[in-house]
Amino acid sequence: MPNRALWTIGAIVAMFTVMSLSPPAVHAAARAKSRYLAYTPDAYTRVETIVTKQKEKKYYVFTPSKPIEFAVTGPTELRLATRLLYTVDMKGEQHYTVTITEHGLLGRTRDVATYTLTTRKSPVSTLAGNSKLVPAEGRVVKLPVSTGSHRYQIHLSGTAAEAGLRILIPKKDIRP
């Protein structure tokens, strides 16, 4: 057990060192590239392609009135990468809230987590074929999923803007 504690402390120190050298969104994307796969939700408003440093990634758009819905079987831990989509008249930092709800047996719904996030326009990303919107810097939250089947909704609030979402699932947890 002491060895594990030392490794954990070392990993935390290494993580803070790497994070201090690069923005969190870039760091998370770099890690996600090798160990995670993008997961397509069941319900969303539309798909937008965000281009960052000549790499294209699909984001599934959701709005305050139209959440994203998806089902997943655990155990796993998902990474949910969000980007607010700025309109041309939006300026400075923007705040938005992402609420994750789970729909269980007998139609019961429960809030799993709520995150209030702050972002600003990305200086390096654009929307392919859409000059009316500018993607924000990415924000990543984790969603631990317990054993069994789960149905989640991702809700957006605290803004009139739309947001894009990428669901990332560990490659090791993909089941046929």
Secondary structure by P-SEA (a helix, b strand, c coil): caaaaaaaaaaaaaaaaaaaaccaaaaaaaaaaccbbbbbbccccbbbbbbcccbbbbbbbbcccbbbbbcccccbbbbbbbbbbbccccccbbbbbbbbbbbcccbbbbbccccccccccccccccccccccccccbbbbbbbbcccbbbbbbbbccccbbbbbbbbbbcccccc
